[in-house]
Structures are given as C-alpha cells and as structure tokens.
Amino acid sequence: MEAKMQEMLEEKERVVEDTGEKIQLIVFNLAAEEYAVPIEQVKEIVPTPKISPVPQTPEYVVGIANIRGQVLSVINLEKKFGFHQETHVLTSDKRNSSFVLVIEHEDTSIGVVVNQVPTTFAVPVSKIDSSDQMMQHSSMDASVIKGVANTQGRLIILIDILRMLELGEIKTNRDS
C-alpha cells in the first residue's frame, strides 16, 4: 500500500513537471561536469575551425577564428574556470572532435570551445536551484552562474555567457 502511494506521488510529480514552464538549454561538458547555457544565447554550433593564437591574451583565449566570414575570439571555459587542461593549442585531432558555440549579443560575438557535440535539453524551471550557496566561495560574480538544474539524476550548472561579457569576465577581440 505504501509503495503504491509513493508511486502515485512520483507520477503526480512527473505530470506537474511536464506541464510547468521549461527552459531550453544547450548542454556540454567541462572537466567531466555538465554545464549549460540558455539556447537563446547561442547563435549556432559549428565544428571547430582553424584557430590562430593571438599573443598577449589571457590564457583562456584560444585565439581567433573565421566562422562564416566573421572573425571572432574563441575562448576555452575550462581554462577560464581554472580547470586543468593538458594543452592550450587545439591540434587538428582535437579540432575534429570539438565544436564551437557561437554566442552573439548586440555587437559582440564570441566562440566557446566544447569538447563534444552539445545537446539540447528542456528543464522545468521548478527543477533549477539557486546558485547562492554554490557561489559563496567563488571569486566569480554570482550572477554568472544562474543555478543548477537538478533533474533526472543529473546536475547541470547553468552559466550566463552574456553576463560574463557584460561584467568583463571575458575579453573579446573587440576589447582594448
């Protein structure tokens, strides 16, 4: 009887979850953890093109690339967030298995390297926990991490790339 009630409660939770407001995300891995950006921040996803290093840029700036006729800075969020990564330059083997998320906002565009094909995922807003607790020991502005989606046994950290640009957390080739 108790097991039947638990099953009914879980089913009711699934129904509520399915009918609630959802946010569409682009999900990718950084340092073996799942991260996501809201889909509206991503203009397109392209295979990683040839990237030319730019001298005297922050370590997380991989370089610049020509994507559909537009030259943009390409960054590595693993480097930006201080995760360990073996190499700074993308070899052709790594380029063949990685992708660039093209983020566009007003007059600024930037590429973000991800190590595998990103996926889309719809998450009920009710399943997104606040990032306040998580960010209390971080030097990064708390508004950059929008929260953590805790759903289907997954923890997905939501980041706001546009907010990082606004705060100057990311330097682009348009910055002086």
C-alpha positions in Angstrom: 0.0 0.0 0.0 2.8 2.4 1.0 4.7 1.6 -2.2 1.6 2.2 -4.3 1.2 5.7 -2.7 4.8 6.5 -3.3 4.4 5.5 -6.9 1.3 7.7 -7.3 3.1 10.7 -5.8 6.1 10.2 -8.1 3.7 10.0 -11.1 1.9 13.2 -10.0 5.3 14.9 -9.7 6.2 13.9 -13.3 2.8 15.2 -14.6 3.4 18.6 -12.8 6.9 18.7 -14.1 5.7 18.1 -17.7 3.1 20.8 -17.6 5.2 23.5 -15.9 7.3 26.2 -17.6 10.5 24.9 -19.1 13.8 26.5 -20.2 15.6 25.1 -23.2 19.3 24.6 -22.7 22.4 23.8 -24.7 24.3 21.2 -22.6 28.0 20.5 -22.8 30.8 19.0 -20.7 33.6 20.9 -19.0 36.0 18.9 -16.9 33.6 16.0 -16.8 30.7 18.0 -15.4 27.6 19.1 -17.3 27.2 22.8 -18.0 24.6 24.6 -20.0 23.7 28.0 -21.5 20.2 29.1 -22.4 19.5 28.2 -26.1 18.7 31.9 -26.9 22.3 32.9 -26.2 23.6 30.5 -28.9 23.5 31.7 -32.5 24.9 28.5 -33.9 27.1 25.4 -33.2 29.9 24.7 -35.7 32.8 22.2 -36.0 35.9 23.8 -34.6 37.7 25.8 -37.4 41.4 26.5 -37.6 42.2 28.8 -34.7 45.0 31.3 -34.8 46.6 32.1 -31.5 46.8 35.8 -30.5 49.9 36.9 -28.5 49.5 38.5 -25.1 45.9 37.5 -24.5 44.5 35.9 -21.3 45.3 32.1 -21.0 41.6 31.2 -21.7 41.6 33.0 -25.1 42.5 30.2 -27.5 42.8 32.6 -30.4 40.7 34.0 -33.3 38.8 32.1 -36.0 37.0 32.8 -39.2 33.4 31.5 -38.8 31.2 32.1 -41.8 33.2 35.2 -42.8 33.2 36.7 -39.3 36.4 36.8 -37.2 35.8 36.1 -33.6 37.7 35.4 -30.4 37.4 31.8 -29.3 37.7 31.0 -25.6 38.1 27.9 -23.5 35.8 27.9 -20.5 37.8 25.1 -18.8 40.8 27.5 -18.7 38.6 30.4 -17.7 37.1 28.5 -14.8 40.6 27.2 -13.8 40.0 23.5 -14.6 43.1 21.5 -15.5 43.6 21.0 -19.2 46.6 19.4 -21.0 47.2 21.8 -23.9 46.4 25.3 -24.9 46.5 24.8 -28.7 43.9 22.7 -30.4 45.6 20.2 -32.6 43.8 19.0 -35.8 42.8 15.8 -34.0 41.2 17.8 -31.2 39.6 20.2 -33.7 37.9 17.3 -35.4 36.2 16.2 -32.2 35.3 19.6 -30.8 32.8 22.2 -31.6 32.4 26.0 -31.1 29.3 27.6 -29.7 28.9 30.9 -31.4 27.5 33.4 -28.8 26.1 36.6 -30.2 24.9 39.6 -28.3 24.3 43.1 -29.7 27.6 44.0 -31.5 29.7 41.3 -29.8 30.3 37.7 -30.9 32.4 35.1 -29.3 33.2 31.4 -29.8 33.3 28.9 -26.9 35.1 25.6 -27.5 33.3 22.5 -26.2 34.9 19.0 -26.4 31.9 17.1 -27.7 28.6 17.6 -29.6 26.4 19.7 -27.4 22.9 18.5 -26.8 19.6 20.4 -26.1 17.7 19.7 -23.0 14.4 21.2 -21.7 14.4 21.6 -18.0 11.4 22.6 -15.9 12.1 25.9 -14.2 10.9 24.3 -10.9 14.0 22.0 -11.1 16.5 24.8 -11.2 18.1 25.5 -7.8 19.5 28.9 -6.9 23.3 29.3 -7.2 23.7 31.4 -4.0 25.1 28.6 -1.9 27.4 27.3 -4.6 28.9 30.7 -5.4 29.6 31.9 -1.8 33.3 30.7 -2.0 33.9 31.7 -5.6 35.7 34.8 -6.9 33.4 34.9 -9.9 30.4 37.2 -9.8 27.4 35.1 -8.6 25.2 36.4 -11.4 27.3 34.4 -13.9 26.0 31.1 -12.5 22.2 31.1 -12.9 21.6 28.0 -11.0 21.8 24.2 -11.0 19.3 22.1 -12.8 18.7 19.0 -10.7 16.7 16.7 -12.8 16.6 13.1 -14.0 19.6 12.3 -11.8 21.7 15.0 -13.4 23.2 18.2 -12.0 23.6 20.7 -14.8 25.3 24.1 -14.0 23.7 26.9 -15.8 26.0 29.7 -16.9 25.2 33.1 -18.4 27.8 33.8 -21.0 26.2 37.2 -21.9 26.5 38.2 -18.2 30.2 37.2 -18.3 30.6 39.5 -21.3 28.8 42.4 -19.6 30.9 42.1 -16.5 34.1 42.0 -18.4 34.7 38.4 -17.2 35.6 37.5 -20.8 37.8 39.6 -23.0 37.0 39.6 -26.7 38.9 40.8 -29.7 36.8 44.0 -29.6 38.1 44.8 -26.1 41.1 47.1 -25.9 
